[in-house]
């Protein structure tokens, strides 16, 4: 059962038509076949290996939900997670420095929201201090000796990274000195630089011995350094999600080639063992993986991602490098609706009224009406179905004693509340009202 806060956050996200950031187990219908493989791969990553996974599915198949569900499982196991939405303008895949910056902005650990880089670094320095004090190398009261010992231990832990990216260790050293001296602004500026943010003041960088900004070639090295820091402070690893890679199909040919090659390079680096403790997940449509403007344009990438999906989906291998999501069917959609109805009712003072006036037959009628508006394409329906269920029906039953959806509710679907894909599926041009008959007796 979700905590009251998680319940509020989950229902609030659905009310906005968004994928919740937490509490996803209650919505995870149809993902049972993936649980064992995903948990096994997270165990591999926690053991010091790297894993690459590709998730394919049409619009509405649940790709974003799947990766959020995976991230939540990882957070519960002690991982850090981050998610980057690939965009041809804001986050192009061929500019790894931009991908790195976005990843650091959305970095999460359990108990935090986003931007957890500084929390991780502070935890790491606390771990170094604890290790030194437990070894009785110096006295706890000798501040100067303790700081010197922390510096030496830091250099040893980062020795392999420093050979290739000396500025990573230099930044951490300067940050630790700033924190010890109480220079909060200096420390925050150094964390901003380490997270890839541009426009850090030149005098701050000079004082720390830093030059320029993190570039395309340095981004992977800084990611490697961060994985070392995370492992040393007790985190099991990091899940890095690159969402909507199908946008690569829409960019100029030269940019597309660079982006596909960057993806191929990342796969090879993960496989080579350069990133122990990293779980990379990409999501894309079948057109990206199989079409002429996607992965097939770069033969080495296509070979690395190839998975045979010619057999019945029942026999899909969840351990394969590429997995497919088949999306919602009617039974799954109705089951999700029931779960949300029950979740809403469990924390509501109007529980009995909600269960009486929004029984299973009501949920089924709403699911059928919305999916029918999309030409029986059930996989298109979940977002609007759950939004309407929460905001139009459950909220009203809870707030108004005399509201009965069988008497007072008519479903309306409007173009301005739909995504582009939903408008295409519904063939809607403007405002369109769809009557929904909820007057039938509810056997539940």
Steps between C-alpha positions, in 0.01 A plus 500: 500500500630847414574757767259796514760724334566251220126463450459878463793521255378206292142624469622855435713384208213300350270799543744700284524222243862424592693189599552497879859512623431259786249242613510326165455145629127565531491577126740227388251275323655267243864552604527182705692322223778760520548510877739207530725611214512864609578410861768258381662770287490747788680236706766473227548876505524500881770236463717735294388427145346724234169423325340649190128458428279622216123529545280518191133577467252706304351817643285404798676169556627629835870567438517800733303314764730199467820698555348689794398164647854371447645814660277460804614140547861616470455780755353253748810282454741784573582624148522852367281566196476767234292551189577702188244569230680508167405802289634623168526855637548489878671166561649362178661164553813587304586770756589286797590800713136612480374149576735491801375837626135396474580171672659683793205739526261205539725279714305340784568282801248362749357781708589775252328651201744611229844661494649254751862540387603712798329259741697212348832687521435602862415141585825390337715737705320386814586141404867592449511668841335202665747260337795706619372529856422129518857422393630716787744659256442843656329642805151634451593822679791574265312685225806574288621142504149371427459728199840395366414133544166545320687664212746210473223240513301691239799500265543125541132427436498717187844404369371313196263783406761771557729350240243582231298782660713681759248783529241268654718439806610865501137612522426268790815613679409866456143433609616328818731789581217750443267307727765474772555877479127574512498645147154382402469703179837373377398142572166535321668653196743208483212252517332690218816467291529129582141448388581651161335838548643776278582856605674423829705808594855497363656597834341200670640266237845662518509463876425128465743451212224427251490595133208534263186288537422129479501417129369218283809285549527561873136424582544123511812534715312713752222244502762236571634704789153547644439124494817456708378756753156337517643155557730623777216670690281190503272548199449183296537672162318732262210455258531739204187525282520653152136546407350551152807427290267477200535879472833427326299414189394863463839671507734585212683206347843604629368553854317167487819318404690660789222413744473139390875464527493652850242240599711222352802633690306503826390138454859393430633692801245334727584156359874561538467550874585869503187582703465249784175566680319665206166381361418684175143480370382652172142519376379530143230407254525196271562742213821615666633149551385355166446793263739650244545829689588341833742243632511317166697790350801394707562129450716450813228656715225297336699182562546580868129572548358221284243278668265260324137593560348273235364253757190533716551779759434241770846358433690829502823474696503773770877452537567600139676827420175629351156437646160599364195634676173391345294764677163484668217269414151543638551268797816684609342841454201406713725346767705820524177697534381277782830536682488878476136503614594286801809712577287813492231346720745366761607849601169676456240589765241418231629145447160330513343750260789469253481121493123507464483757220816402311479125501670269252230550236557878508874452454441263210255739334746788517783284365287380209375849418843660488674216316208491258558865419850397388368238263536219756873573524512427871871580528421865420243530780679465840607862556161657435315209659678542832481879484123492444449230762678701771407859418155462345352213700683415824572861599137595447362202690723586795419872502128499417269281703233493231723444196428173324686434172208289380282811506728801481802413290555515125846432364642777282827481310649823367786548261684739731533237772647240263853433388577503128490120488164492678353753258617294204354180645168667577487692168393799699533852362332723754278457800321168494249383759452129544199393705560217740211294625568417864139433588522122485460313826834431667516133603805566716 
